[in-house]
Amino acid sequence: MPSVPQISASERERILDTYPAIFHRSFMQRYGLFVGAGVILAYLIVCFFAFNIGPAFMQGRWDRASVYLQDWYSWRAQPRLRFEDDGTVRAQWSTRGQYPADADIDWLQPTQSGGYSVSYGSQNDRLEVTPSKVDVYVGGDLYTVNISQDAAAAPTDAPAAIIQDGNKVVVDYGFEGSAEIRTNQVFVQRRFMGWANFFFDTRSPFWGRSWGELGALAFAGERIDPERSNIGYMKDEFLGNTVWQHADIFSKLMQTLVMAFVGTLFATLVALPLAFIAARNITQSRPANWFMKRSFDFLRSIDMLIWALFFTRGFGPGPIPGIAAIFFTDTGALGKVYAEALENVDDKQREGVKSVGASTVNVNRFGVLPQVLPVFVSQSLYFWESNTRSATIIGAVGAGGIGLKLLEAMGTNADWDKVAYMVLLILMVVFLFDNISNAIRSRLIGRNHH
């Protein structure tokens, strides 16, 4: 094993004197990382108690959150089985209208006694509903819920799936659905995978047809409407779906894209010349530089959402407030970025153009702009991509677009499948624009580099 070379005391003192910053570090240099981690940990602990994070998690309705999540990828049929005075049961449907009025529903069948039989996936889990009692089958075992004028009463030996909740009884079949048995009705929730009537609503002649039948009608079948082809008819029925409102959603999505594009374009066109005034090496006027930079700070310091609220008050709901909000915010942000890029240009190219007697406009046109144009375009493309997402948010406060449509669907608390549909559309558009923007920026930066 080789021996470690030893240094003399004088050599050691010389090294210590030559490199004092290395061997005589301050307390923060030695322990700054641990101090910073401790401060952050203490801050998080204070926030935990100050904002009551623990009780908030304990009191959260996680069961309700689970139901909302299931509503994103499935749908619920919700008939109310009302008890009539003549001893019969009448089915009343919600406004979503998943079935035609005269539809034969396999899981909801009338019985000879004037009631209804509701099956939840199999005959082992079902309800037999009459005005005086409801026979509840859980795993094939029968439990009778008796109904009086005062309350619905669960049996004493009821399993965990049957819950007495005040004067009503709740039956939980998991994902398959549930039922609330009350004194005057049974509120049924029956869940299925997928989105109900996504392509055609119940009034359409294509509703309920299989993919094979639709394909045969599209390419070989006789025309249902003599005035148009079956494919054209299908397209019209899809866009005119009264439940999903595809045409309106696509229109609002295009409105959002227009808001993002026009707002970013106007901001680019205005910020470009103003940035030349803000750049100190381009405009030799300190007051003009200061005023323009402070103007940029003012425009970008006010959040886009605040601008949208302000313009919505002035112009009313629609795309104009959204375009104005994006324009004002991005003018400030792009102006600052452009000005900083101009202040870092190579002055040799400017001086070369200036030496041939070119005017100030031509000096900036041929000596400055070619250096910064790829950066300007790259930044504008990035803001355009970002504004595609931002336009959805400002649309929710009244600026129009798909954001407002999204807020309306969330407000009903029953159209979470439609919310998921619009979120997926927004994600696809954002991914598409992100790839387009990245491809263009890569070409510009690569071309400029070479």
VOPAGU-2260 file (C-alpha; in pm, 1 decimal, decimal comma):
REM VOPAGU-2260
SITE   aa  ch    i         X         Y         Z
SITE  MET   A    0       0,0       0,0       0,0
SITE  PRO   A    1     154,4     333,9    -106,9
SITE  SER   A    2     224,8     581,4     172,6
SITE  VAL   A    3      47,6     917,5     188,2
SITE  PRO   A    4     294,3    1201,3     120,4
SITE  GLN   A    5     341,6    1438,2     413,1
SITE  ILE   A    6     378,3    1817,3     379,4
SITE  SER   A    7     582,3    2039,6     601,9
SITE  ALA   A    8     433,2    2290,5     845,4
SITE  SER   A    9     559,5    2582,7     639,3
SITE  GLU   A   10     402,8    2442,0     321,4
SITE  ARG   A   11      77,6    2388,9     508,5
SITE  GLU   A   12      76,3    2749,2     629,0
SITE  ARG   A   13     147,1    2871,0     279,1
SITE  ILE   A   14    -150,1    2678,7     134,8
SITE  LEU   A   15    -379,8    2806,7     409,9
SITE  ASP   A   16    -270,9    3166,2     341,4
SITE  THR   A   17    -304,4    3126,5     -35,7
SITE  TYR   A   18    -654,0    2973,8     -31,4
SITE  PRO   A   19    -828,7    3111,9     278,7
SITE  ALA   A   20   -1177,1    3094,3     123,0
SITE  ILE   A   21   -1147,4    2716,5      97,7
SITE  PHE   A   22   -1011,2    2635,0     443,2
SITE  HIS   A   23   -1174,3    2914,8     644,8
SITE  ARG   A   24   -1538,0    2898,9     535,2
SITE  SER   A   25   -1809,7    3089,1     718,0
SITE  PHE   A   26   -2083,7    2924,5     921,2
SITE  MET   A   27   -2341,6    2961,7     642,0
SITE  GLN   A   28   -2100,0    2817,4     387,0
SITE  ARG   A   29   -2053,5    2508,8     602,0
SITE  TYR   A   30   -2405,7    2460,4     734,6
SITE  GLY   A   31   -2620,2    2673,4     502,9
SITE  LEU   A   32   -2784,6    2370,8     339,0
SITE  PHE   A   33   -2895,8    2229,0     674,0
SITE  VAL   A   34   -3013,3    2571,5     795,7
SITE  GLY   A   35   -3216,9    2622,6     478,3
SITE  ALA   A   36   -3373,6    2277,3     507,8
SITE  GLY   A   37   -3461,5    2347,1     872,2
SITE  VAL   A   38   -3621,3    2682,5     787,0
SITE  ILE   A   39   -3831,0    2523,4     511,2
SITE  LEU   A   40   -3938,5    2241,5     742,2
SITE  ALA   A   41   -4037,1    2490,0    1014,6
SITE  TYR   A   42   -4231,0    2694,7     758,8
SITE  LEU   A   43   -4421,3    2386,3     640,6
SITE  ILE   A   44   -4506,0    2292,1     999,6
SITE  VAL   A   45   -4640,6    2643,0    1066,9
SITE  CYS   A   46   -4848,6    2627,7     747,6
SITE  PHE   A   47   -4982,9    2285,6     847,4
SITE  PHE   A   48   -5131,5    2423,7    1168,3
SITE  ALA   A   49   -5212,5    2774,8    1044,6
SITE  PHE   A   50   -5426,1    2650,0     754,1
SITE  ASN   A   51   -5581,3    2356,0     945,2
SITE  ILE   A   52   -5455,2    2108,8     687,3
SITE  GLY   A   53   -5499,0    1810,4     919,6
SITE  PRO   A   54   -5867,5    1874,3    1002,9
SITE  ALA   A   55   -5935,2    1958,3     638,4
SITE  PHE   A   56   -5809,6    1615,2     531,3
SITE  MET   A   57   -5994,1    1442,1     813,9
SITE  GLN   A   58   -6323,4    1615,7     734,2
SITE  GLY   A   59   -6293,9    1575,6     357,0
SITE  ARG   A   60   -6576,1    1395,1     179,3
SITE  TRP   A   61   -6354,8    1140,4       9,3
SITE  ASP   A   62   -6652,9     918,8     -72,1
SITE  ARG   A   63   -6807,2    1206,5    -265,4
SITE  ALA   A   64   -6478,6    1267,9    -446,4
SITE  SER   A   65   -6477,3     900,8    -548,5
SITE  VAL   A   66   -6827,4     934,5    -693,2
SITE  TYR   A   67   -6727,6    1245,2    -890,3
SITE  LEU   A   68   -6424,4    1063,0   -1027,6
SITE  GLN   A   69   -6639,5     770,0   -1137,0
SITE  ASP   A   70   -6870,7    1015,1   -1313,9
SITE  TRP   A   71   -6579,6    1113,0   -1540,2
SITE  TYR   A   72   -6560,6     772,0   -1707,7
SITE  SER   A   73   -6909,2     628,6   -1649,9
SITE  TRP   A   74   -7271,3     738,6   -1651,2
SITE  ARG   A   75   -7562,6     708,4   -1413,7
SITE  ALA   A   76   -7923,3     638,5   -1498,4
SITE  GLN   A   77   -8134,4     795,5   -1222,6
SITE  PRO   A   78   -8503,7     706,7   -1228,8
SITE  ARG   A   79   -8726,0     799,6    -936,6
SITE  LEU   A   80   -8978,6     528,1    -858,9
SITE  ARG   A   81   -9263,5     727,7    -706,0
SITE  PHE   A   82   -9538,5     565,8    -497,9
SITE  GLU   A   83   -9888,4     648,8    -629,1
SITE  ASP   A   84  -10209,0     660,8    -425,6
SITE  ASP   A   85  -10358,9     371,3    -625,3
SITE  GLY   A   86  -10092,8     130,5    -498,5
SITE  THR   A   87   -9872,8     138,5    -810,6
SITE  VAL   A   88   -9523,2     270,0    -876,3
SITE  ARG   A   89   -9445,3     525,1   -1152,7
SITE  ALA   A   90   -9096,1     576,7   -1299,1
SITE  GLN   A   91   -8991,1     939,4   -1343,0
SITE  TRP   A   92   -8664,9    1018,7   -1526,1
SITE  SER   A   93   -8408,4    1296,7   -1497,8
SITE  THR   A   94   -8366,8    1553,9   -1772,3
SITE  ARG   A   95   -8056,2    1389,5   -1927,5
SITE  GLY   A   96   -8287,3    1146,3   -2109,5
SITE  GLN   A   97   -8062,1     843,2   -2152,5
SITE  TYR   A   98   -8351,7     633,4   -2284,6
SITE  PRO   A   99   -8646,6     703,9   -2516,6
SITE  ALA   A  100   -8986,3     734,5   -2349,9
SITE  ASP   A  101   -9103,0     389,6   -2469,0
SITE  ALA   A  102   -8771,7     206,0   -2428,8
SITE  ASP   A  103   -8764,6    -151,4   -2296,2
SITE  ILE   A  104   -8494,3    -130,9   -2027,2
SITE  ASP   A  105   -8352,2    -469,2   -1931,6
SITE  TRP   A  106   -8245,0    -369,3   -1577,6
SITE  LEU   A  107   -8570,6    -185,1   -1494,8
SITE  GLN   A  108   -8879,8    -399,5   -1553,1
SITE  PRO   A  109   -9239,6    -348,8   -1435,4
SITE  THR   A  110   -9390,5    -629,5   -1225,9
SITE  GLN   A  111   -9740,8    -772,4   -1222,1
SITE  SER   A  112   -9802,8    -622,6    -878,6
SITE  GLY   A  113   -9772,2    -268,1   -1018,5
SITE  GLY   A  114   -9415,9    -216,9    -895,9
SITE  TYR   A  115   -9071,1    -241,1   -1051,5
SITE  SER   A  116   -8779,0    -480,4   -1043,3
SITE  VAL   A  117   -8434,8    -315,5   -1051,3
SITE  SER   A  118   -8132,7    -538,5   -1117,2
SITE  TYR   A  119   -7774,4    -439,1   -1039,7
SITE  GLY   A  120   -7558,8    -652,5   -1266,6
SITE  SER   A  121   -7711,7    -986,6   -1171,5
SITE  GLN   A  122   -8022,2   -1139,2   -1018,4
SITE  ASN   A  123   -7831,4   -1179,9    -691,1
SITE  ASP   A  124   -7829,8    -800,5    -646,7
SITE  ARG   A  125   -8166,6    -644,0    -716,7
SITE  LEU   A  126   -8466,0    -457,1    -572,7
SITE  GLU   A  127   -8833,1    -553,4    -588,3
SITE  VAL   A  128   -9015,8    -223,4    -532,0
SITE  THR   A  129   -9374,7    -179,5    -412,2
SITE  PRO   A  130   -9530,3     115,1    -220,7
SITE  SER   A  131   -9547,6     -82,1     104,7
SITE  LYS   A  132   -9212,6    -259,0     100,6
SITE  VAL   A  133   -8892,1    -306,0     -95,8
SITE  ASP   A  134   -8733,8    -651,6    -113,6
SITE  VAL   A  135   -8359,1    -596,6    -125,5
SITE  TYR   A  136   -8141,5    -882,5    -253,7
SITE  VAL   A  137   -7771,9    -860,3    -159,5
SITE  GLY   A  138   -7559,5   -1149,5    -283,9
SITE  GLY   A  139   -7877,6   -1352,5    -330,0
SITE  ASP   A  140   -7999,4   -1302,1      29,8
SITE  LEU   A  141   -8333,9   -1129,7      86,9
SITE  TYR   A  142   -8378,0    -834,8     325,3
SITE  THR   A  143   -8714,4    -659,5     339,9
SITE  VAL   A  144   -8735,6    -282,6     396,2
SITE  ASN   A  145   -9083,0    -195,0     526,3
SITE  ILE   A  146   -9228,1     145,0     435,4
SITE  SER   A  147   -9473,9     341,7     645,5
SITE  GLN   A  148   -9594,1     701,5     638,5
SITE  ASP   A  149   -9321,9     801,9     883,8
SITE  ALA   A  150   -9012,1     614,4     770,3
SITE  ALA   A  151   -8853,1     336,1     572,3
SITE  ALA   A  152   -8713,0      78,9     816,4
SITE  ALA   A  153   -8424,8    -156,7     741,2
SITE  PRO   A  154   -8426,7    -503,8     901,0
SITE  THR   A  155   -8221,5    -552,5    1214,5
SITE  ASP   A  156   -8001,1    -818,1    1051,9
SITE  ALA   A  157   -7918,9    -599,3     749,3
SITE  PRO   A  158   -7564,2    -628,2     608,1
SITE  ALA   A  159   -7322,5    -335,3     567,0
SITE  ALA   A  160   -7461,1    -263,7     220,1
SITE  ILE   A  161   -7798,3    -162,3     373,3
SITE  ILE   A  162   -7773,2     149,5     591,2
SITE  GLN   A  163   -8044,8     314,0     800,8
SITE  ASP   A  164   -8000,8     689,8     750,4
SITE  GLY   A  165   -8266,6     869,5     956,4
SITE  ASN   A  166   -8606,5     791,1     811,4
SITE  LYS   A  167   -8462,7     655,5     485,5
SITE  VAL   A  168   -8263,1     348,1     390,9
SITE  VAL   A  169   -7959,8     355,8     162,3
SITE  VAL   A  170   -7860,6      46,0     -34,3
SITE  ASP   A  171   -7506,9      48,2    -175,4
SITE  TYR   A  172   -7410,3    -193,6    -454,5
SITE  GLY   A  173   -7068,4     -39,6    -515,0
SITE  PHE   A  174   -6986,5      64,7    -869,9
SITE  GLU   A  175   -7308,9     -91,6   -1002,6
SITE  GLY   A  176   -7511,1     177,8    -826,4
SITE  SER   A  177   -7721,7     248,9    -522,3
SITE  ALA   A  178   -8075,2     324,7    -406,4
SITE  GLU   A  179   -8237,5     553,0    -148,7
SITE  ILE   A  180   -8562,4     410,6     -14,8
SITE  ARG   A  181   -8786,7     684,6     123,3
SITE  THR   A  182   -9146,6     707,2     237,5
SITE  ASN   A  183   -9276,2     832,1     -98,9
SITE  GLN   A  184   -9026,7     704,7    -354,3
SITE  VAL   A  185   -8712,6     504,1    -430,8
SITE  PHE   A  186   -8434,4     707,9    -585,0
SITE  VAL   A  187   -8236,1     466,2    -804,2
SITE  GLN   A  188   -7883,7     523,7    -933,1
SITE  ARG   A  189   -7764,5     266,2   -1184,9
SITE  ARG   A  190   -7408,5     307,1   -1315,9
SITE  PHE   A  191   -7259,3     191,4   -1646,8
SITE  MET   A  192   -6915,1     225,1   -1803,8
SITE  GLY   A  193   -6865,9     477,7   -2084,0
SITE  TRP   A  194   -7057,3     792,5   -2182,1
SITE  ALA   A  195   -7429,5     755,9   -2251,9
SITE  ASN   A  196   -7556,8     871,0   -2592,9
SITE  PHE   A  197   -7222,3    1032,1   -2677,7
SITE  PHE   A  198   -7267,8     998,5   -3053,1
SITE  PHE   A  199   -7646,5    1018,0   -3096,9
SITE  ASP   A  200   -7924,5    1121,9   -2861,3
SITE  THR   A  201   -8246,2     926,1   -2819,7
SITE  ARG   A  202   -8438,2    1120,8   -3085,5
SITE  SER   A  203   -8188,6    1022,7   -3356,7
SITE  PRO   A  204   -8272,5     735,3   -3597,2
SITE  PHE   A  205   -7916,1     610,7   -3537,3
SITE  TRP   A  206   -7957,9     576,7   -3159,5
SITE  GLY   A  207   -7901,7     228,0   -3020,3
SITE  ARG   A  208   -7756,7      85,9   -3342,5
SITE  SER   A  209   -7439,8    -124,0   -3335,3
SITE  TRP   A  210   -7117,2     -23,0   -3508,3
SITE  GLY   A  211   -7183,5    -284,3   -3776,3
SITE  GLU   A  212   -7529,6    -143,1   -3847,8
SITE  LEU   A  213   -7394,1     211,3   -3861,5
SITE  GLY   A  214   -7117,5     106,0   -4101,5
SITE  ALA   A  215   -7365,8     -70,8   -4327,3
SITE  LEU   A  216   -7592,8     233,2   -4330,6
SITE  ALA   A  217   -7301,8     467,4   -4402,0
SITE  PHE   A  218   -7161,9     282,6   -4703,3
SITE  ALA   A  219   -7428,5      50,0   -4842,7
SITE  GLY   A  220   -7767,8     119,4   -4687,4
SITE  GLU   A  221   -8056,0     309,2   -4840,8
SITE  ARG   A  222   -8086,6     674,5   -4752,4
SITE  ILE   A  223   -8289,3     742,1   -4440,4
SITE  ASP   A  224   -8334,2    1102,5   -4553,8
SITE  PRO   A  225   -8363,9    1136,7   -4935,0
SITE  GLU   A  226   -8217,9    1488,3   -4918,9
SITE  ARG   A  227   -7874,8    1383,6   -4783,5
SITE  SER   A  228   -7641,2    1088,3   -4757,5
SITE  ASN   A  229   -7643,6     870,5   -4448,7
SITE  ILE   A  230   -7288,6     982,9   -4363,5
SITE  GLY   A  231   -7397,2    1346,7   -4384,4
SITE  TYR   A  232   -7703,0    1264,5   -4178,0
SITE  MET   A  233   -7484,4    1096,4   -3913,3
SITE  LYS   A  234   -7254,8    1400,2   -3901,9
SITE  ASP   A  235   -7551,0    1634,4   -3853,5
SITE  GLU   A  236   -7698,6    1411,4   -3583,1
SITE  PHE   A  237   -7362,8    1390,8   -3404,2
SITE  LEU   A  238   -7307,2    1766,7   -3406,1
SITE  GLY   A  239   -7671,6    1830,4   -3318,1
SITE  ASN   A  240   -7670,6    1593,3   -3020,6
SITE  THR   A  241   -7894,1    1777,7   -2774,0
SITE  VAL   A  242   -7732,5    1616,7   -2468,8
SITE  TRP   A  243   -7362,1    1645,4   -2550,3
SITE  GLN   A  244   -7389,1    1959,0   -2768,8
SITE  HIS   A  245   -7083,7    1874,6   -2978,9
SITE  ALA   A  246   -7133,1    2161,2   -3224,1
SITE  ASP   A  247   -7153,2    2418,1   -2944,7
SITE  ILE   A  248   -6849,6    2272,2   -2764,5
SITE  PHE   A  249   -6640,6    2270,6   -3084,9
SITE  SER   A  250   -6749,6    2627,7   -3153,7
SITE  LYS   A  251   -6647,3    2736,6   -2803,5
SITE  LEU   A  252   -6314,4    2554,0   -2840,3
SITE  MET   A  253   -6242,9    2738,5   -3165,2
SITE  GLN   A  254   -6338,3    3061,7   -2991,3
SITE  THR   A  255   -6079,4    2986,4   -2722,2
SITE  LEU   A  256   -5811,8    2920,3   -2985,7
SITE  VAL   A  257   -5897,4    3242,8   -3166,4
SITE  MET   A  258   -5872,2    3437,6   -2839,6
SITE  ALA   A  259   -5526,5    3293,4   -2772,6
SITE  PHE   A  260   -5399,8    3349,5   -3126,9
SITE  VAL   A  261   -5536,9    3699,5   -3184,7
SITE  GLY   A  262   -5442,3    3822,9   -2837,2
SITE  THR   A  263   -5085,3    3692,7   -2875,3
SITE  LEU   A  264   -5053,8    3829,2   -3231,1
SITE  PHE   A  265   -5166,8    4179,6   -3132,9
SITE  ALA   A  266   -4936,0    4174,7   -2828,6
SITE  THR   A  267   -4641,7    4074,9   -3049,6
SITE  LEU   A  268   -4709,6    4349,3   -3303,8
SITE  VAL   A  269   -4735,7    4617,2   -3034,2
SITE  ALA   A  270   -4453,7    4494,9   -2807,5
SITE  LEU   A  271   -4202,7    4475,0   -3095,4
SITE  PRO   A  272   -4169,3    4849,9   -3171,3
SITE  LEU   A  273   -4214,4    4949,5   -2805,9
SITE  ALA   A  274   -3924,3    4722,8   -2706,6
SITE  PHE   A  275   -3691,5    4930,7   -2925,1
SITE  ILE   A  276   -3787,0    5235,0   -2719,6
SITE  ALA   A  277   -3729,5    5048,3   -2392,3
SITE  ALA   A  278   -3384,6    4916,7   -2493,2
SITE  ARG   A  279   -3114,3    5153,1   -2362,5
SITE  ASN   A  280   -2865,5    5072,9   -2637,4
SITE  ILE   A  281   -3121,9    5143,9   -2910,7
SITE  THR   A  282   -3301,5    5455,5   -2781,8
SITE  GLN   A  283   -3056,7    5702,2   -2623,6
SITE  SER   A  284   -3316,6    5860,6   -2394,1
SITE  ARG   A  285   -3325,6    5757,1   -2029,8
SITE  PRO   A  286   -3673,4    5904,6   -1962,6
SITE  ALA   A  287   -3815,5    5715,9   -2264,0
SITE  ASN   A  288   -3643,1    5393,0   -2152,2
SITE  TRP   A  289   -3770,9    5431,4   -1796,0
SITE  PHE   A  290   -4128,4    5516,8   -1896,4
SITE  MET   A  291   -4158,2    5227,4   -2141,4
SITE  LYS   A  292   -4014,5    4971,2   -1900,1
SITE  ARG   A  293   -4244,8    5087,3   -1621,0
SITE  SER   A  294   -4536,8    5060,7   -1865,7
SITE  PHE   A  295   -4438,7    4700,5   -1936,4
SITE  ASP   A  296   -4417,1    4634,3   -1561,3
SITE  PHE   A  297   -4765,4    4777,0   -1509,0
SITE  LEU   A  298   -4924,1    4570,8   -1787,1
SITE  ARG   A  299   -4770,7    4240,7   -1680,7
SITE  SER   A  300   -4805,1    4294,4   -1305,4
SITE  ILE   A  301   -5185,8    4275,9   -1331,9
SITE  ASP   A  302   -5284,9    3913,8   -1376,5
SITE  MET   A  303   -5461,1    3809,1   -1694,4
SITE  LEU   A  304   -5761,7    3695,5   -1491,4
SITE  ILE   A  305   -5798,2    4045,4   -1342,2
SITE  TRP   A  306   -5778,6    4202,2   -1687,3
SITE  ALA   A  307   -6048,1    3957,6   -1805,2
SITE  LEU   A  308   -6280,0    4054,0   -1518,8
SITE  PHE   A  309   -6219,4    4422,5   -1592,9
SITE  PHE   A  310   -6295,1    4395,3   -1965,4
SITE  THR   A  311   -6591,7    4164,8   -1907,5
SITE  ARG   A  312   -6749,1    4444,8   -1704,1
SITE  GLY   A  313   -6688,0    4687,2   -1987,1
SITE  PHE   A  314   -6771,7    4479,6   -2296,1
SITE  GLY   A  315   -6991,9    4204,1   -2154,0
SITE  PRO   A  316   -6931,9    3830,0   -2198,1
SITE  GLY   A  317   -6769,4    3713,4   -2518,2
SITE  PRO   A  318   -6430,1    3673,8   -2687,8
SITE  ILE   A  319   -6344,4    4047,3   -2694,0
SITE  PRO   A  320   -6264,6    4064,9   -2318,6
SITE  GLY   A  321   -6053,3    3751,0   -2352,2
SITE  ILE   A  322   -5854,1    3890,6   -2644,5
SITE  ALA   A  323   -5804,8    4221,0   -2461,1
SITE  ALA   A  324   -5689,2    4046,8   -2142,1
SITE  ILE   A  325   -5431,7    3837,8   -2329,8
SITE  PHE   A  326   -5321,8    4140,6   -2532,6
SITE  PHE   A  327   -5258,1    4363,6   -2229,9
SITE  THR   A  328   -5080,4    4098,8   -2022,6
SITE  ASP   A  329   -4863,8    3970,0   -2306,7
SITE  THR   A  330   -4772,2    4317,1   -2429,6
SITE  GLY   A  331   -4607,0    4381,5   -2094,7
SITE  ALA   A  332   -4439,4    4040,9   -2072,8
SITE  LEU   A  333   -4322,3    4026,2   -2435,2
SITE  GLY   A  334   -4208,3    4390,2   -2424,0
SITE  LYS   A  335   -3982,7    4314,0   -2128,5
SITE  VAL   A  336   -3838,9    3999,9   -2291,7
SITE  TYR   A  337   -3786,3    4174,5   -2626,5
SITE  ALA   A  338   -3616,2    4474,7   -2462,6
SITE  GLU   A  339   -3374,7    4251,2   -2272,6
SITE  ALA   A  340   -3288,9    4064,7   -2593,7
SITE  LEU   A  341   -3224,4    4395,4   -2774,7
SITE  GLU   A  342   -2992,8    4515,4   -2499,1
SITE  ASN   A  343   -2774,3    4207,0   -2550,9
SITE  VAL   A  344   -2725,6    4228,6   -2929,3
SITE  ASP   A  345   -2380,3    4239,6   -3088,4
SITE  ASP   A  346   -2299,4    4605,3   -3161,0
SITE  LYS   A  347   -2049,1    4513,4   -3435,4
SITE  GLN   A  348   -2328,7    4433,4   -3679,8
SITE  ARG   A  349   -2500,9    4763,0   -3597,3
SITE  GLU   A  350   -2183,1    4959,0   -3645,1
SITE  GLY   A  351   -2120,5    4790,2   -3976,4
SITE  VAL   A  352   -2459,5    4892,5   -4113,4
SITE  LYS   A  353   -2423,0    5241,4   -3965,5
SITE  SER   A  354   -2078,4    5288,3   -4129,3
SITE  VAL   A  355   -2230,0    5282,4   -4479,7
SITE  GLY   A  356   -2451,4    5579,3   -4394,3
SITE  ALA   A  357   -2777,1    5389,5   -4327,4
SITE  SER   A  358   -3060,5    5564,8   -4148,2
SITE  THR   A  359   -3163,6    5474,0   -3794,6
SITE  VAL   A  360   -3456,6    5268,6   -3923,5
SITE  ASN   A  361   -3232,6    5071,8   -4159,4
SITE  VAL   A  362   -2970,1    5021,7   -3889,1
SITE  ASN   A  363   -3233,5    4858,6   -3667,5
SITE  ARG   A  364   -3385,4    4673,3   -3961,6
SITE  PHE   A  365   -3062,8    4518,8   -4094,2
SITE  GLY   A  366   -2824,1    4544,9   -3799,8
SITE  VAL   A  367   -3042,4    4453,2   -3503,5
SITE  LEU   A  368   -3359,2    4272,6   -3610,3
SITE  PRO   A  369   -3188,5    3973,6   -3780,9
SITE  GLN   A  370   -3003,5    3900,3   -3455,6
SITE  VAL   A  371   -3311,9    3895,9   -3233,9
SITE  LEU   A  372   -3588,6    3786,6   -3470,0
SITE  PRO   A  373   -3552,8    3411,5   -3395,6
SITE  VAL   A  374   -3568,2    3488,4   -3023,3
SITE  PHE   A  375   -3871,7    3711,6   -3072,4
SITE  VAL   A  376   -4058,9    3450,6   -3275,0
SITE  SER   A  377   -3963,3    3176,7   -3029,2
SITE  GLN   A  378   -4093,6    3376,1   -2733,1
SITE  SER   A  379   -4416,4    3467,0   -2913,3
SITE  LEU   A  380   -4476,3    3102,1   -3000,8
SITE  TYR   A  381   -4422,8    3003,2   -2638,9
SITE  PHE   A  382   -4670,8    3268,3   -2520,7
SITE  TRP   A  383   -4921,3    3155,7   -2785,3
SITE  GLU   A  384   -4892,8    2797,3   -2658,4
SITE  SER   A  385   -4931,1    2913,1   -2296,4
SITE  ASN   A  386   -5226,7    3137,5   -2379,3
SITE  THR   A  387   -5413,1    2840,8   -2524,2
SITE  ARG   A  388   -5435,1    2713,4   -2166,4
SITE  SER   A  389   -5488,0    3056,5   -2012,6
SITE  ALA   A  390   -5777,0    3135,2   -2248,1
SITE  THR   A  391   -5968,6    2844,3   -2094,4
SITE  ILE   A  392   -5932,0    2992,5   -1745,1
SITE  ILE   A  393   -6029,0    3347,8   -1837,3
SITE  GLY   A  394   -6323,3    3209,8   -2033,4
SITE  ALA   A  395   -6465,1    3074,7   -1708,0
SITE  VAL   A  396   -6504,2    3431,2   -1570,9
SITE  GLY   A  397   -6717,4    3542,5   -1865,1
SITE  ALA   A  398   -6465,1    3593,5   -2145,3
SITE  GLY   A  399   -6632,8    3323,0   -2352,8
SITE  GLY   A  400   -6486,2    3015,2   -2509,2
SITE  ILE   A  401   -6481,1    2660,7   -2378,3
SITE  GLY   A  402   -6390,8    2780,2   -2027,7
SITE  LEU   A  403   -6741,2    2919,1   -1980,2
SITE  LYS   A  404   -6892,1    2597,9   -2114,9
SITE  LEU   A  405   -6673,6    2399,7   -1875,8
SITE  LEU   A  406   -6788,7    2609,0   -1580,9
SITE  GLU   A  407   -7153,9    2559,2   -1676,1
SITE  ALA   A  408   -7108,7    2180,4   -1687,8
SITE  MET   A  409   -6936,5    2178,4   -1348,9
SITE  GLY   A  410   -7209,5    2397,0   -1200,9
SITE  THR   A  411   -7479,3    2136,8   -1267,2
SITE  ASN   A  412   -7289,1    1887,5   -1046,3
SITE  ALA   A  413   -7430,5    1612,9   -1268,2
SITE  ASP   A  414   -7242,4    1651,6   -1599,7
SITE  TRP   A  415   -6898,3    1535,6   -1493,6
SITE  ASP   A  416   -6874,6    1311,7   -1798,5
SITE  LYS   A  417   -6917,6    1621,4   -2013,6
SITE  VAL   A  418   -6649,4    1794,0   -1803,7
SITE  ALA   A  419   -6413,2    1503,1   -1875,7
SITE  TYR   A  420   -6496,4    1530,8   -2247,4
SITE  MET   A  421   -6405,7    1901,0   -2260,7
SITE  VAL   A  422   -6091,9    1849,7   -2051,0
SITE  LEU   A  423   -5974,5    1582,4   -2296,8
SITE  LEU   A  424   -6040,4    1816,5   -2589,7
SITE  ILE   A  425   -5840,7    2092,0   -2420,6
SITE  LEU   A  426   -5555,0    1850,9   -2345,5
SITE  MET   A  427   -5540,9    1730,2   -2706,3
SITE  VAL   A  428   -5533,3    2086,0   -2837,6
SITE  VAL   A  429   -5263,9    2189,2   -2587,6
SITE  PHE   A  430   -5050,4    1885,9   -2679,2
SITE  LEU   A  431   -5091,5    1960,9   -3050,3
SITE  PHE   A  432   -5002,7    2327,8   -3013,9
SITE  ASP   A  433   -4711,9    2241,8   -2785,2
SITE  ASN   A  434   -4561,2    2011,4   -3047,4
SITE  ILE   A  435   -4616,2    2264,4   -3327,0
SITE  SER   A  436   -4462,0    2542,7   -3120,9
SITE  ASN   A  437   -4163,2    2329,6   -3018,1
SITE  ALA   A  438   -4100,3    2221,7   -3378,3
SITE  ILE   A  439   -4105,0    2580,2   -3507,4
SITE  ARG   A  440   -3884,6    2705,1   -3223,8
SITE  SER   A  441   -3634,8    2424,1   -3281,1
SITE  ARG   A  442   -3608,7    2509,5   -3649,6
SITE  LEU   A  443   -3561,8    2880,4   -3577,8
SITE  ILE   A  444   -3301,2    2829,5   -3306,6
SITE  GLY   A  445   -3120,2    2562,7   -3511,8
SITE  ARG   A  446   -3114,8    2779,3   -3823,5
SITE  ASN   A  447   -2988,7    3075,4   -3624,3
SITE  HIS   A  448   -2723,1    2861,1   -3457,6
SITE  HIS   A  449   -2585,0    2736,2   -3783,9
